[in-house]
Amino acid sequence: MTTYTGPATVTVDDAEHEVTAQLAITVSGGLQEWHGTLEVETEATAWLIYQADTATVRTDQDREGAFIAVRCSAGDTVLDIQGSGPAPFGS
């Protein structure tokens, strides 16, 4: 399993939001996927990202990947995400 933990930038509707990412690439049955969590500064930012139709995350490796937020609880600033396409980290 390949992981990334550190600063990242989420882009939603041409606006950038600084986050702390904890991401992992897993392989199951020969299929590779990436997923993880994003911690943001405010609940409002969490909901903005959660409700976005299109969102990308860019790591400090200057790579970007599309994702959807799959869980965000009221009053929380942590989102669970599921990546789409190539991961923005790893080899």
Buried (B, 14 or more C-beta within 10 A) or exposed (E): EBEBBEEBBBBBEEEEBEBBBBBBBEEEEEEEEBBBBBBBEEBEBBBBBBEBEEBBBBBEEEBBBBBBBEEBEEEBBBBBBEBBEBBBBBE
